[in-house]
Amino acid sequence: MGFSIALIVFSLLLMLLVLMHKGKGGGLSDMFGGGMQSSVGGSSVAERNLDRITVVVGLLWFACIVTLGILMKVNN
């Protein structure tokens, strides 16, 4: 039950984080000062941190999927 709730939370958080990423027209990371720095030199600190957080949440989401699959196989 706990992993199911964690999966729902990580899914919603991952969806929000992916939508915050910068696309062709800019993203929500520009609201936090990423727009000015990205034109001067590469990606901004806000974008790099958003990338890192997204990767961590994605790995946690994947771990929940694998754990739920193992638990369902063991219980059946």
N, C-alpha and C positions, 0 to 999 in steps of 0.2 A: 504494500500500500504506500509506503514511504517513497519508494522509487518511482511509483506512478505519479505522485504529486511533484516530485523533483523533476520528472520528465516534462510535465506540463509547464512548470515554472521556467525550466531551461529552454523549452521550445518558444515560449512567449518572449523571453529575454533575448534569445538568439534572433528571433524575427525583428525585434526592435533594434538590435545592434546592426543587423544587415541593412535595415532601412535607413539608419543613420549614416552609412558610408557614403562617400562622395561618388557621385556618378558623373555623367557628362556635364550636367548643369550645376553641379555643386551639391553639397549635402548638409546635413545638420551640423557636421563638424565645423563648418564655416562660421556658425553662430558663436563658437567658442574661440575665435581668433585664428582659425586655420587658413582663412582665405588670403590674408596679407602675406603670411610667411611662406605659403606654398608657391607663390609666384617668385619669391626671392631665391629660395634654395631648397628644392626637393619637397618632401612631405613634412608637415608640421608635427609638433609634439602631440597635439590632440589627435591627429590622424593615426600616428604610430601607436599611441595608447589605445585608441579604439580598435585598431587591428589586433593588438595583443589580447585585449579583453574578449574580442570576438573569437579568437582562436581558443582561448581557455574555456569559454562557455561552450564552444563547439565540441571540444574534447570531453567536457563533462556530460554534455548531451549524448555523445556517442557511448560513453561509459555507462550511462543509465540504460541506453538501448540494449547494450550487450548484457548487462546485469539482469535486466528484466527478461531477456531471452533465455538466459541460463536458469533463472528462477522458475520460469514457466516450464522449461524442459525437465527440471528436477521434480517439480510438483506433479507432473503428469506421469 
